[in-house]
Amino acid sequence: MKTVFTVLLSCTLLLPAMLDAAPAPWYQWRSKANGGLVCSQTQLGPGWEKADGPYRDAHCEKPMHATHRQY
């Protein structure tokens, strides 16, 4: 019974953190080799540098406003 209580308590304490989850922002990345631009949520490798962002969409067209959380 003690184990069930511990599991329920853990789930209750973790629930607010799970509900606060948001998608990762998108950034424009510039190729160091040819200057091409790509929109991605993560760095593409050592041959790329962050060019602009953050954005809310996968086309890097909708800027993320200051009111949104940026992690």
C-alpha positions as a Python dict, from the first residue, in 0.01 Angstrom:
ca = {
    (1, 'M'): (0, 0, 0),
    (2, 'K'): (291, 230, 76),
    (3, 'T'): (428, 179, -276),
    (4, 'V'): (96, 273, -435),
    (5, 'F'): (84, 590, -225),
    (6, 'T'): (440, 681, -328),
    (7, 'V'): (363, 630, -698),
    (8, 'L'): (43, 837, -679),
    (9, 'L'): (224, 1114, -490),
    (10, 'S'): (505, 1119, -749),
    (11, 'C'): (256, 1140, -1037),
    (12, 'T'): (69, 1420, -864),
    (13, 'L'): (387, 1622, -813),
    (14, 'L'): (507, 1568, -1173),
    (15, 'L'): (175, 1648, -1341),
    (16, 'P'): (217, 2031, -1341),
    (17, 'A'): (561, 1998, -1505),
    (18, 'M'): (419, 1775, -1779),
    (19, 'L'): (129, 2010, -1848),
    (20, 'D'): (368, 2304, -1892),
    (21, 'A'): (550, 2139, -2182),
    (22, 'A'): (577, 2334, -2506),
    (23, 'P'): (724, 2251, -2847),
    (24, 'A'): (1082, 2348, -2910),
    (25, 'P'): (1134, 2670, -3109),
    (26, 'W'): (1257, 2663, -3469),
    (27, 'Y'): (1570, 2844, -3591),
    (28, 'Q'): (1722, 2928, -3928),
    (29, 'W'): (2063, 2768, -3972),
    (30, 'R'): (2318, 2890, -4229),
    (31, 'S'): (2560, 2653, -4399),
    (32, 'K'): (2924, 2750, -4352),
    (33, 'A'): (3004, 2583, -4685),
    (34, 'N'): (2766, 2764, -4922),
    (35, 'G'): (2551, 3003, -4713),
    (36, 'G'): (2228, 2808, -4769),
    (37, 'L'): (1950, 2846, -4510),
    (38, 'V'): (1755, 2564, -4345),
    (39, 'C'): (1485, 2575, -4075),
    (40, 'S'): (1537, 2324, -3791),
    (41, 'Q'): (1472, 2282, -3419),
    (42, 'T'): (1819, 2142, -3354),
    (43, 'Q'): (2167, 2220, -3478),
    (44, 'L'): (2252, 2029, -3794),
    (45, 'G'): (2620, 1978, -3720),
    (46, 'P'): (2955, 2158, -3709),
    (47, 'G'): (2912, 2295, -4063),
    (48, 'W'): (2610, 2505, -3962),
    (49, 'E'): (2563, 2825, -3760),
    (50, 'K'): (2246, 2979, -3617),
    (51, 'A'): (2132, 3259, -3850),
    (52, 'D'): (1797, 3376, -3708),
    (53, 'G'): (1515, 3284, -3475),
    (54, 'P'): (1336, 3164, -3274),
    (55, 'Y'): (1027, 3089, -3481),
    (56, 'R'): (695, 2914, -3403),
    (57, 'D'): (665, 2718, -3730),
    (58, 'A'): (867, 2472, -3939),
    (59, 'H'): (896, 2723, -4227),
    (60, 'C'): (1064, 2985, -4005),
    (61, 'E'): (800, 3242, -4105),
    (62, 'K'): (621, 3317, -3774),
    (63, 'P'): (853, 3480, -3520),
    (64, 'M'): (820, 3373, -3159),
    (65, 'H'): (715, 3677, -2958),
    (66, 'A'): (871, 3778, -2627),
    (67, 'T'): (558, 3663, -2443),
    (68, 'H'): (633, 3299, -2531),
    (69, 'R'): (876, 3103, -2319),
    (70, 'Q'): (1214, 3044, -2472),
    (71, 'Y'): (1421, 2764, -2321),
}
